[in-house]
């Protein structure tokens, strides 16, 4: 079997919840309480954005996901996550490229994302052509303009 990329469905929401909760606990524990307090708002955003959410399956198992939203005319990556058992096999890059391709398909040429300073995913974004634009608090912001 191989990896399969597909559009998210409502039944994928628990998967996303588990992924985001794991990220908050491991990477941003100081923000976890605020994230939990905003659970209803987060869930509503995920539901509204299902058409811009991609699920990556590996051998029939969910391996990760990426979601993006439109903000100020830009396609902004709101989350990207590869589950621990599926990391270090190029899947983060595959999901990032899927986001770029999806945004292009929807007609967007300006893409953006933010990453917590020190998050190892930062090198992935740079490797895929995203350029640092500015810092805001603990986050580094990146952009990519498609031609």
Secondary structure, 3 states (H helix, E strand, C coil): CCEEEEECCHHHHHHHHHHHHHHHHHCCHHHHHHHHHCHHHHHHHHHHCHHHEEEEEECCEEEEEEEEEEECCEEEEEEEEECHHHCCCCHHHHHHHHHHHHHHHCCCCEEEEEEECCCCHHHHHHHCCCEEEEEECCEEEEEEECC
